[in-house]
Amino acid sequence: MEGVSIDRRAQDGWVVLAVRGPVDVATMVDVQQHATAALRDGHVFVAIDAERIDFVDEFAIGALVAIRRRLTAAGGRLVLVGPSAELASRLASAGLTVEVAADLGQLPPAA
């Protein structure tokens, strides 16, 4: 399995992490590091562009819970953009409630 690729950019008050590839126990650390860096830089609104995530495991789900908690505690939000049916199903099975946007043009206001 290949590694994950993450591009970080700003959009309308959000930090968007465009994630491509598998997100599992080995690669979730990269996603967490990018989200932590955004928070450390003072950004509390993080969107994970999940359209190109092709695999997730239970460790990734747990890490998303942790990221959401940290952002919420800091007064921010986590939004998943364009998650696959598999990812949405895994999140629901894990009982994780997270905001979802169909595409980047539908991100809510960062406030």
Backbone torsions as a table, in degrees:
resi	resn	phi	psi	omega
1	MET	NA	132.3	178.9
2	GLU	-74.9	166.6	179.4
3	GLY	-78.6	179.3	-179.6
4	VAL	-95.8	150.0	176.0
5	SER	-119.4	134.1	-178.6
6	ILE	-132.5	125.3	174.1
7	ASP	-111.4	135.3	-180.0
8	ARG	-113.2	133.0	176.3
9	ARG	-149.8	165.2	177.7
10	ALA	-101.3	143.7	176.8
11	GLN	-153.0	112.7	173.9
12	ASP	51.2	44.4	178.6
13	GLY	87.1	-2.5	178.7
14	TRP	-104.7	149.8	164.2
15	VAL	-96.8	121.4	-179.3
16	VAL	-103.5	123.2	174.7
17	LEU	-104.7	105.9	178.0
18	ALA	-86.4	110.5	-173.5
19	VAL	-106.1	129.9	177.9
20	ARG	-127.9	133.8	176.5
21	GLY	108.5	-167.1	-178.4
22	PRO	-80.1	140.6	175.7
23	VAL	-118.4	107.3	-176.3
24	ASP	-140.5	-167.4	-176.9
25	VAL	-57.0	-33.0	-177.6
26	ALA	-81.1	-32.1	-173.9
27	THR	-104.3	-13.9	-178.1
28	MET	-63.7	-26.6	178.0
29	VAL	-57.5	-39.9	179.4
30	ASP	-62.8	-43.4	179.0
31	VAL	-63.7	-45.0	178.9
32	GLN	-60.9	-41.0	-179.6
33	GLN	-63.6	-40.6	178.0
34	HIS	-66.1	-42.7	178.7
35	ALA	-65.6	-40.8	178.4
36	THR	-64.9	-40.5	178.1
37	ALA	-62.9	-40.9	177.6
38	ALA	-61.2	-45.4	179.3
39	LEU	-63.9	-43.2	178.9
40	ARG	-61.9	-33.0	178.8
41	ASP	-81.3	2.8	176.7
42	GLY	93.2	9.2	179.7
43	HIS	-97.2	120.3	-177.4
44	VAL	-110.2	-1.1	177.1
45	PHE	-109.9	107.1	-175.8
46	VAL	-121.9	129.4	175.2
47	ALA	-114.0	129.8	175.0
48	ILE	-102.2	112.2	177.2
49	ASP	-76.7	104.0	-171.6
50	ALA	-100.6	8.7	-175.8
51	GLU	-59.5	-29.0	-176.9
52	ARG	-110.6	18.0	172.1
53	ILE	-79.1	121.3	-175.0
54	ASP	-104.5	-0.8	177.4
55	PHE	-163.3	140.8	172.2
56	VAL	-136.6	147.5	174.3
57	ASP	-122.5	-178.9	-175.8
58	GLU	-65.0	-26.8	177.4
59	PHE	-68.4	-38.2	177.4
60	ALA	-64.3	-41.1	178.3
61	ILE	-60.9	-46.5	178.7
62	GLY	-61.0	-38.7	179.4
63	ALA	-68.7	-37.1	176.3
64	LEU	-62.7	-37.9	175.8
65	VAL	-60.1	-45.5	-179.2
66	ALA	-64.4	-42.5	178.8
67	ILE	-62.1	-46.4	179.9
68	ARG	-60.3	-42.7	179.6
69	ARG	-60.8	-45.3	-179.0
70	ARG	-63.4	-43.3	179.9
71	LEU	-66.7	-42.7	179.2
72	THR	-63.1	-41.8	179.0
73	ALA	-62.7	-27.5	179.8
74	ALA	-91.2	5.5	179.4
75	GLY	88.1	15.4	-177.0
76	GLY	-110.9	-161.8	-176.8
77	ARG	-146.6	155.5	171.0
78	LEU	-119.3	130.1	176.4
79	VAL	-126.3	134.0	172.2
80	LEU	-96.1	131.8	-178.2
81	VAL	-107.4	122.7	174.7
82	GLY	59.2	42.2	179.8
83	PRO	-66.6	147.0	177.0
84	SER	-66.9	165.3	176.5
85	ALA	-60.3	-37.3	178.8
86	GLU	-63.2	-46.9	-179.8
87	LEU	-64.2	-44.9	178.5
88	ALA	-59.7	-40.8	178.9
89	SER	-65.2	-43.2	179.0
90	ARG	-64.9	-39.2	177.8
91	LEU	-63.2	-45.7	179.7
92	ALA	-63.2	-42.0	179.6
93	SER	-62.5	-32.8	-179.8
94	ALA	-83.8	-5.1	-180.0
95	GLY	77.7	17.6	-179.3
96	LEU	-87.2	119.8	175.0
97	THR	-97.8	117.4	179.5
98	VAL	-138.2	145.5	178.0
99	GLU	-66.8	144.3	179.7
100	VAL	-129.1	137.9	171.7
101	ALA	-120.8	140.2	-177.9
102	ALA	-65.8	-35.6	177.8
103	ASP	-154.1	172.8	-175.4
104	LEU	-64.0	-25.6	177.5
105	GLY	-70.5	-11.2	-178.7
106	GLN	-108.0	17.8	175.8
107	LEU	-64.1	138.2	177.4
108	PRO	-70.5	164.9	177.2
109	PRO	-59.3	140.7	178.8
110	ALA	-82.3	85.3	-179.4
111	ALA	-155.5	NA	NA
